[in-house]
Amino acid sequence: MKSIIRFSIALLIAVIAATPAFSARAQGTNCYGLADADCQLYYGALAPDNMAKFASFAMDYTLAAKIKTTGATAQDADIKVEGSGSFSGDPKSFTAANPSAGLSSLLFSNVIKANVTSNGSPMAGDVEVRVTGGNAYFNSAMFTQGKWQFVPLSAATGGMSGMTGGAGAAASDPALMKSFMDVLASPGVIKAEAKDGPEVDGQATKQFTFTLDAVALTKAPELRPLLKQALAAQAKGAPVDDQQVEAVATLAGSALKDSTFAVSWLVGTSDKIFHGVGLNIVLKIDDSTAKLLKMDGPVDATVDFNIQVSKVGEPVTVEVPADAAPFSMGGMSPDAMATPAK
C-alpha cells in the first residue's frame, strides 16, 4: 500500500506539472472565466489556418530556475539560459505513423548561452546548433572543443516511434482524453486571466494565463477514475479500492498545497496568432512529504521559461558549417566543463 501511495503521489506531481501545457488544447468550449472577446481572440489563434502559419518563425527564449534540496544529496542550483534562433519545416511531411519522415525538411538554428551555479561553483558555456539537410550540427567549447560536429537526424531520432507510441496511443484514446478534459473543466481546477502583453513584431499582444490549482485538482471527483486506473496499473493485478484512491488524492493535495503551476500565451491582437508561451512552476515539497516519497529532504524549486515568437511565416535559411566532422564523445573537454563563469 505504501509503495502504491508513493508512486501515485510522484505520478500526480509529474502530471500536475505538465497539465498547464495542455490547457490550450483541452479547453473545448470552456473559457475558464475569460471575457467573451478575450475568449474569441484566444480561440482564433487556435484556428487551423492560423496554426498552419507556424511552418517558420524566429524565437527568443529565457530559462531561469532555482532548485534547493537538503539531505545527503543537498543541492543549491541557480540556472540561467538564454537563446535565439529560427525554425522552418514542412508540417505535411510529418505523420503520426512515421514521425521521422519530414526530418529532411527541417531548418533550425540556435545559439544558446548558459550560466549555472551549483553548490557555489559557477560554470558557463555556449552552444550553437544548426539543423539542415537532414543533419544536426553543433559547436561547443564544452562538448566539441570549439569544432563543428554533426549527427544524422535519422540516427538521433531512430527510437522516436517506439518512445512516442504509448503516449500517442493515449492521446488518441477519445475516452481517456475526455476524462482528462473533464478533470481540467472541474470547477476551480484552472483559473484564467487576460491582460495586455508586450509588443511583438510592431503589434500589440494579449497575454492569457492559465493557472492550475493543484489542491482543487486533487479534490475533483473527475480525477478519481484516472487515478484509480494509474494505481491499478502500478499494482500489477492487486486490488485497488476507492479508499486507496481517496488516500492518495488527499496526500497529494497536502503535498502540493504550496506549489503553483501556470502557463501563459501571447496572442497578437491584429494577426490573431501566437507570439509566445511561458511556463512558471513553483514546487515546494515539505519534510513530511519528502519522507513519504523516500526523498532525502524537502524541495524548493522555481522554473520560469519564456519563448517569444516573431517573423511567423517568413523564410528561413541555415548554412552548413564548414569542416564539420562526425560526432565523437571524445570531443568533450573536461577542462571546458570546469570553466568558471565570467
Disulfide bonds with the S-S distance in Angstrom:
Cys31-Cys39 1.67
